[in-house]
């Protein structure tokens, strides 16, 4: 049993009987009162059934010639799948995944939402460039909508309320407006009225069907002729004679272009390829789900985000999803939630609302990987021939996936950037891995 002190509360984290649990105990005048039991973490599974791919690319026999392709994409999460879907109609493409199913790590653990005010200028431009695809995907991409409307509500206490107008100017979106404390309470009556100082309502928001989008891209890639190989790890590769030679448990492959879409592992993969790392830092983000409150109808609440980005919560599949919005530096790994983060999520939620957490239904963690300027990295490495980056999507990878995939495809195929993305402000220079070398003051 671990004892965690947060403010005036004690959280006991450990095992009660045979039940993994977190117990929150209020402390008043030295008396311990109350006590709620919540089950600890289970890794969240958001995977739809994996689309079967016809195994036309198979493991080669010992000594056989490697399978020749035009492009090998390492990683079949959202980034790799969406890029494969865009380029497979033009090139012979292989998606090579070391796990036994695509999207097991960041993609499969994302609680993605779409907000055009979220992220820096490059991220917002790619997000705007993704909207049409997400609202009107190609025929056959999915049999359900990819997004459903859910506003975002940034809430501030009385000390923070004056800064909301600054946030409005920093990320101007037509569908944003300042709202009063009374309007905030009307939208989310479970908030503590004495705490709320005001809010900023973002009406560009949507919930996203992450697994549906990911599987749609895999389906689109398959129809265009791409091949998917799963459970291929460990993978080794080297550049010889102008070609990347890839050796895996699933067989040997070769192609002039190797795409690094390996998420949190992208810098490690780059070093193995002879490229210089771009300074990618994986960050752990923890989330939990709890039962929806019985005293309120929370189904149509907006996503509620603290003005200081110290918490968020939103309705999620008949429950509430909570997060302490943490960004904890981590090495690349199959990350699990920390007991302290779970306790902090509960404490912050109970601080700003009148609700009490009786039980946690699920908890999980994912890695959100950023470079220094928090823009994605897409483009050919300036040092390693034929090595293409697609990494650093941070917490925005799902909402900007269509726009980033089209931008990356243009860069990969050495074609002009799509005009609609140019109109939104997307440039090759803002995505290039070379920009990170230049920012460091070292030659590319």
C-alpha positions in Angstrom: 0.0 0.0 0.0 1.4 3.4 -1.0 0.4 6.6 0.9 0.1 9.7 -1.3 -0.5 13.2 0.2 -2.2 15.7 -2.1 -3.3 18.9 -0.4 -5.6 18.0 2.4 -6.2 14.5 1.2 -4.6 11.2 1.6 -4.6 8.7 -1.2 -3.9 5.1 -0.3 -2.9 3.3 -3.5 -2.4 -0.5 -3.5 -4.3 -3.7 -2.9 -7.5 -4.1 -0.9 -8.1 -7.8 -0.5 -7.6 -9.0 -4.1 -8.8 -5.7 -5.6 -6.3 -3.2 -7.0 -7.5 0.1 -5.5 -7.0 3.7 -4.8 -8.6 5.0 -1.6 -9.2 8.7 -1.1 -9.6 9.8 2.5 -10.5 13.4 3.5 -8.6 14.7 6.6 -10.3 17.3 8.9 -8.9 18.2 12.4 -6.8 15.1 12.4 -9.8 12.8 11.8 -9.8 10.5 8.8 -13.3 10.2 7.3 -15.0 8.9 4.2 -13.2 6.5 1.8 -13.8 5.5 -1.7 -12.6 2.4 -3.4 -11.7 2.5 -7.1 -10.2 -0.2 -9.2 -6.8 0.4 -10.5 -5.6 0.3 -14.1 -6.4 -1.8 -17.0 -4.8 -0.9 -20.3 -7.5 0.7 -22.5 -8.3 -1.3 -25.6 -9.7 0.8 -28.4 -8.8 -1.5 -31.2 -11.3 -2.5 -33.8 -10.8 -5.9 -35.3 -7.7 -5.8 -37.5 -8.5 -5.8 -41.2 -7.1 -9.0 -42.8 -4.5 -8.3 -45.5 -3.9 -10.8 -48.2 -0.4 -12.1 -47.5 1.2 -11.4 -50.8 4.3 -10.3 -49.0 5.4 -13.4 -47.1 8.5 -14.5 -45.1 11.3 -15.5 -47.5 13.0 -18.8 -47.2 16.5 -19.0 -45.9 18.8 -17.6 -48.6 16.0 -16.4 -50.8 16.1 -13.0 -52.4 14.5 -10.2 -50.4 11.2 -8.8 -51.5 11.7 -5.6 -53.4 9.5 -2.5 -52.9 9.6 1.2 -53.4 8.9 2.3 -49.9 9.1 0.5 -46.5 7.2 2.2 -43.7 8.3 1.2 -40.2 5.3 1.4 -37.9 1.6 0.8 -38.7 0.0 3.2 -36.3 -2.0 6.2 -37.4 1.0 8.0 -39.0 2.2 5.0 -41.0 -1.2 3.8 -42.0 -2.4 7.2 -43.2 0.8 7.8 -45.2 0.6 4.3 -46.7 -3.0 5.0 -47.8 -1.8 8.2 -49.6 1.2 6.8 -51.4 0.3 3.2 -52.2 -1.6 4.3 -55.3 1.7 5.6 -56.7 4.3 3.3 -55.3 4.8 -0.3 -54.0 4.5 0.1 -50.2 5.0 -2.2 -47.3 3.8 -1.4 -43.8 6.2 -3.3 -41.4 4.9 -3.5 -37.8 6.9 -5.1 -35.0 3.8 -5.7 -32.8 1.1 -8.3 -33.4 -1.5 -5.7 -34.2 -1.2 -2.1 -35.6 -1.6 0.9 -33.4 -1.0 -0.9 -30.1 0.9 2.0 -28.4 -0.1 5.7 -28.9 -2.8 5.2 -31.5 -4.6 2.5 -29.6 -4.6 4.6 -26.3 -5.6 8.0 -27.7 -8.7 9.7 -26.3 -8.6 12.0 -29.3 -10.7 15.1 -29.8 -10.7 17.6 -32.6 -10.2 21.3 -31.9 -9.0 23.8 -34.4 -7.7 26.0 -31.6 -5.4 23.2 -30.2 -1.6 23.3 -30.8 0.8 25.7 -32.4 0.3 27.4 -35.8 1.6 24.5 -37.8 -0.6 22.0 -35.9 -3.7 24.2 -36.3 -3.0 24.6 -40.0 -2.8 20.8 -40.5 -5.9 20.3 -38.3 -7.9 22.7 -40.5 -6.6 20.9 -43.5 -8.0 17.6 -42.1 -11.5 18.8 -41.3 -13.1 18.0 -44.7 -11.7 14.5 -44.8 -12.8 13.7 -41.3 -16.3 15.1 -41.9 -16.7 13.7 -45.4 -14.3 10.7 -45.8 -14.0 8.8 -49.1 -16.6 6.3 -50.0 -16.0 3.0 -48.3 -13.6 4.5 -45.7 -15.9 3.8 -42.8 -19.6 2.9 -42.2 -20.0 5.3 -39.2 -19.2 9.0 -38.8 -15.6 9.7 -37.9 -16.4 12.6 -35.7 -19.4 13.7 -33.6 -19.9 17.2 -32.3 -18.6 18.1 -28.8 -17.7 21.6 -27.8 -14.6 22.4 -25.7 -14.9 24.5 -22.6 -11.8 26.1 -21.1 -12.7 27.0 -17.5 -10.9 29.4 -15.3 -11.0 30.3 -11.6 -11.3 33.9 -10.6 -7.6 34.5 -10.8 -7.2 33.0 -14.2 -10.3 34.5 -15.9 -8.7 37.7 -17.1 -6.2 35.6 -19.1 -8.9 33.9 -21.2 -9.1 36.7 -23.7 -5.3 36.3 -24.3 -5.9 32.7 -25.2 -8.6 33.7 -27.6 -6.1 36.0 -29.4 -3.3 33.4 -29.4 -5.4 30.8 -31.3 -8.2 32.7 -33.1 -11.0 30.4 -34.2 -14.3 31.7 -35.6 -16.2 29.2 -33.4 -14.7 30.5 -30.1 -16.3 32.9 -27.7 -15.8 34.0 -24.1 -18.6 32.9 -21.7 -19.5 34.1 -18.3 -19.4 32.1 -15.1 -23.1 31.8 -15.2 -23.0 30.4 -18.7 -20.2 28.0 -17.7 -22.4 26.7 -14.9 -25.4 26.3 -17.3 -23.2 24.1 -19.5 -21.7 22.0 -16.7 -23.7 22.3 -13.5 -21.5 19.9 -11.7 -18.7 22.5 -11.5 -18.3 24.3 -8.2 -20.0 27.7 -8.7 -17.7 29.4 -6.1 -14.6 28.3 -8.1 -15.7 29.3 -11.6 -14.6 32.7 -12.8 -15.4 32.4 -16.5 -14.8 30.3 -19.6 -13.8 30.1 -23.3 -16.1 28.0 -25.4 -14.7 26.3 -28.5 -17.5 25.2 -30.8 -15.1 23.7 -33.4 -14.8 20.6 -31.3 -15.6 16.9 -32.0 -15.1 13.5 -30.5 -13.1 11.3 -32.8 -13.5 7.6 -33.5 -9.9 6.7 -33.4 -10.1 3.0 -34.1 -12.5 3.6 -37.0 -10.1 6.2 -38.5 -7.1 4.0 -38.1 -8.9 0.9 -39.6 -10.2 3.1 -42.4 -6.7 4.1 -43.4 -5.5 0.5 -43.3 -8.4 -0.5 -45.5 -7.7 2.4 -47.9 -4.0 1.4 -48.0 -4.9 -2.2 -48.8 -7.2 -1.2 -51.6 -4.4 0.9 -53.1 -2.1 -2.1 -53.0 -0.1 -1.7 -49.8 0.9 -4.7 -47.8 0.9 -5.1 -44.1 3.3 -7.4 -42.2 2.6 -7.7 -38.4 4.7 -9.3 -35.6 7.9 -8.5 -37.6 10.2 -7.6 -34.7 13.0 -7.5 -34.1 14.0 -5.5 -37.2 17.4 -4.5 -38.4 18.3 -2.4 -41.5 21.2 -0.9 -43.3 21.8 1.1 -46.5 23.8 -0.6 -49.2 24.1 0.3 -52.9 21.4 3.0 -52.7 18.9 0.7 -51.1 17.7 0.0 -47.6 18.0 -3.7 -46.7 15.6 -4.7 -43.9 15.8 -8.0 -42.1 12.9 -9.0 -39.8 11.3 -12.0 -38.2 8.8 -11.8 -41.0 11.4 -11.9 -43.8 13.8 -9.7 -45.8 12.8 -6.7 -47.7 14.5 -3.9 -49.6 13.5 -0.5 -50.9 15.2 2.8 -51.8 13.1 4.7 -49.2 12.7 3.8 -45.5 10.0 5.8 -43.6 10.4 6.3 -39.8 6.9 6.2 -38.4 7.8 4.5 -35.2 6.3 7.0 -32.7 8.2 7.3 -29.4 11.0 5.1 -30.8 11.7 7.4 -33.8 14.9 8.9 -32.5 16.3 5.4 -31.6 15.4 4.2 -35.1 17.1 7.2 -36.6 20.4 6.5 -34.8 20.4 3.0 -36.0 19.9 4.3 -39.6 22.8 6.7 -39.3 20.6 9.8 -39.0 20.9 12.3 -36.3 18.1 12.3 -33.7 15.7 15.3 -33.7 15.4 15.5 -29.9 12.1 13.6 -29.7 10.8 13.4 -26.1 8.1 11.0 -25.2 5.7 12.3 -22.5 3.4 10.1 -20.4 -0.3 11.1 -20.3 -2.6 9.3 -17.9 -6.4 9.0 -18.2 -9.1 7.2 -16.2 -12.8 6.5 -16.7 -15.5 6.7 -14.0 -19.2 6.1 -14.0 -21.3 9.0 -15.2 -23.0 11.0 -12.4 -26.5 10.0 -11.5 -27.5 13.5 -10.3 -26.7 15.1 -13.7 -27.2 14.2 -17.4 -23.6 14.5 -18.5 -24.1 13.1 -22.0 -24.0 16.4 -23.8 -21.4 18.2 -21.6 -18.5 19.8 -23.4 -15.0 18.7 -22.9 -13.9 20.7 -19.8 -10.3 21.8 -19.8 -8.6 23.7 -17.0 -7.3 27.1 -18.1 -3.9 26.2 -16.7 -4.1 22.8 -18.5 -3.8 20.9 -15.2 -6.9 18.7 -15.9 -9.6 17.8 -18.3 -12.7 15.7 -18.3 -15.4 14.8 -20.8 -18.2 12.3 -21.5 -16.9 9.1 -23.0 -19.1 6.2 -24.0 -21.6 6.6 -21.2 -18.9 7.3 -18.6 -16.7 10.3 -17.8 -13.0 10.4 -18.8 -10.6 12.3 -16.5 -7.0 13.2 -16.9 -4.5 15.3 -14.9 -3.2 16.4 -18.4 0.3 15.4 -17.3 3.4 15.5 -19.5 6.0 13.3 -17.8 9.2 12.7 -19.7 9.7 9.0 -20.3 12.0 6.8 -22.4 10.2 4.9 -25.2 8.3 2.0 -23.6 5.0 0.2 -23.2 3.9 2.8 -20.7 1.5 2.1 -17.8 -0.2 4.6 -15.5 1.4 5.7 -12.3 -0.6 5.5 -9.1 0.2 9.1 -8.2 -1.2 10.3 -11.6 -4.4 8.5 -11.0 -4.7 10.0 -7.5 -4.0 13.5 -8.9 -6.6 13.1 -11.6 -9.2 12.2 -9.0 -8.2 15.0 -6.6 -8.3 17.7 -9.3 -11.7 16.5 -10.6 -13.1 16.6 -7.1 -11.6 20.0 -6.4 -13.4 21.7 -9.3 -16.7 19.8 -9.3 -19.2 18.8 -6.6 -18.9 15.1 -7.7 -17.1 12.3 -5.7 -15.3 9.5 -7.4 -16.6 6.2 -6.0 -14.8 3.9 -8.4 -12.4 4.0 -11.3 -13.6 1.7 -14.1 -10.4 1.8 -16.2 -7.1 3.6 -16.3 -4.3 3.7 -18.9 -1.4 5.8 -20.1 0.0 6.7 -23.5 3.1 8.4 -24.8 2.8 11.8 -26.6 6.1 12.5 -28.3 7.3 16.1 -29.0 10.3 17.9 -30.5 11.4 21.3 -29.1 8.9 23.4 -31.2 6.1 20.9 -30.8 5.4 20.7 -34.5 5.5 17.3 -36.3 8.5 16.2 -38.3 8.0 15.1 -41.9 10.6 15.0 -44.6 13.8 13.4 -45.8 16.7 13.4 -43.4 19.5 15.7 -44.6 22.2 13.2 -43.6 20.8 9.7 -44.2 20.0 9.1 -47.8 16.5 7.7 -48.5 15.5 8.0 -44.8 12.2 9.8 -44.3 10.8 11.1 -41.0 7.2 11.0 -39.9 7.2 11.6 -36.2 6.7 14.1 -33.4 2.9 14.3 -33.7 2.6 15.0 -29.9 -1.0 15.0 -28.7 -2.3 16.1 -32.1 -1.6 13.1 -34.2 -5.2 11.9 -34.7 -6.9 15.3 -35.4 -4.3 16.3 -38.0 -3.7 12.8 -39.5 -5.4 13.4 -42.9 -3.6 16.8 -43.5 -0.2 15.5 -42.3 -0.5 12.3 -44.4 -1.2 14.3 -47.5 1.7 16.8 -46.7 4.1 13.9 -46.0 3.0 12.1 -49.1 3.8 15.1 -51.2 7.2 15.5 -49.6 8.0 11.7 -49.9 7.1 11.7 -53.6 8.8 15.0 -54.1 5.7 16.7 -55.3 4.2 20.2 -54.6 2.4 20.6 -51.3 -1.4 20.3 -51.8 -2.9 23.7 -52.6 -5.5 23.6 -49.8 -2.8 22.9 -47.2 -0.7 25.7 -48.6 -3.7 28.0 -48.3 -4.0 27.0 -44.6 -0.3 27.9 -44.0 1.4 24.5 -44.2 5.0 24.6 -45.5 7.7 22.0 -46.0 10.2 24.1 -44.0 7.9 24.0 -40.9 7.9 20.2 -41.1 11.4 19.5 -42.2 13.8 17.6 -39.8 16.5 20.1 -41.0 14.8 22.9 -39.1 15.6 21.1 -35.8 19.3 21.0 -36.7 19.3 24.7 -37.6 17.5 25.6 -34.4 20.3 23.9 -32.4 22.9 26.0 -34.2 24.6 23.0 -35.7 24.9 22.3 -39.5 22.5 19.9 -41.0 
